Amino acid sequence: MNIVILGSAYPLRGGGLATFNERLARAFQQAGDDVTIYTFSLQYPGFLFPGKTQYSTEPPPTDLKIKVCINSMYPLNWIQIGNELKNLKPDIIVVRYWLPFMGPSLGTILRRVKKNNFTKIVCIADNIIPHEKRAGDKQFTQYFLKPIDAFITMSEKVMSDLYKFTNKPAKKVVHPLYDNFGEKVDKSKAREYLNIDPNENIILFFGFIRKYKGLDLLLEAMNILKQNRKSEIRNPKLLVAGEFYDDKKFYDELISKLNIEDQLILRTDFITDSEVKYYVSAADFIIQPYRNATQSGVTPLAYHFEKPMLVTNVGGLPDLVPDGKVGLVCEPNPQSIAEHIIQLYQLSEDHFLSYLREEKKKYSWNVLVNTIKDLAK
């Protein structure tokens, strides 16, 4: 089939969206399909992008067809790209939706496409109702949804939100494994690469730092662990690996107030794709202390590298982490997070390994590809 993916890809930086779209393109290629990714020449205006740069410093992928052409701020561009895709007549367009800001540009493009009365449009909806709300969210989302034929969500929460807007066909598929970052590295070698003491207990917070992800709750939990002298577990150190997409000053002041500098290893620049395997492999456990969530790309990353997780009991996170098997589920408050970190070490990393290896078999890219094609029919 002739497939077009609309969404982030190189030269935009990795992170969840671009990494996912590129891996999905490869899954279609492996199924024998011809795939082109239409990505953004301008994805976000400066006021909406909190990081240092939107662009990758890594070499471009040589096995993918990527067309850099969508300007999210320029309506004439939307009409031009829409007409191009209308005339191209791909069998399926797979479009990602994660932020209402993208509703006008992607919605306009897809409205033009629908005029060919041929192409089927399947949306992978990461969020329908955003984590951080802004004026116009509902209207932009309604505008985007109209030309879509069918939807895929990766959590029950997003499915529930979707049905507040539409009754079009939709299926839930678990977020496939991020298996494109290489294989697991021996823990001691990973720590040597990162210049981390091989004898420390290391827990990992991974990904962009945003308020809803609850890093501040985890920092307060680290203070509780520091005060917990009765614990048989030698106090772990927290490795924070990810760029600030939030007010850095808030976290700096909290760290100073809690006096936990000696418990932290801060690597708060953007983590390139080539280094992801070292950070995940260096950790004993991955902690996701989210305040609210739909799903998380960190979970399939942990599955790929076979790292037990601690997740909070919010959104779709507990659905993906069977409690006591591939990790633990706690409440989104510092005391519960601290208590469950101790439990992780009491159970040990080995306790979770066989469950992780069995559970990860469900997270196949082929399932997602086949579901997209079934919905398109």
Secondary structure by P-SEA (a helix, b strand, c coil): cbbbbbccccccccccaaaaaaaaaaaaaaabbbbbbbccccccccccccccccccccccccccccccccccccaaaaaaaaaaaaaacccbbbbbbccccaaaaaaaaaaaaaccccbbbbbbcccccccccccaaaaaaaaaaccccccccccaaaaaaaaaccccbbbbbcccccccccccccaaaaaaaaccccccbbbbbcccccccccaaaaaaaaaaaaacccccccbbbbbbbccccccaaaaaaaaaaaccccccccccccccccaaaaaaaaccccccccccccccaaaaaaaaacccccccccccccccccccccbbbbcccaaaaaaaaaaaaaaccccaaaaaaaaaccccaaaaaaaaaaaac
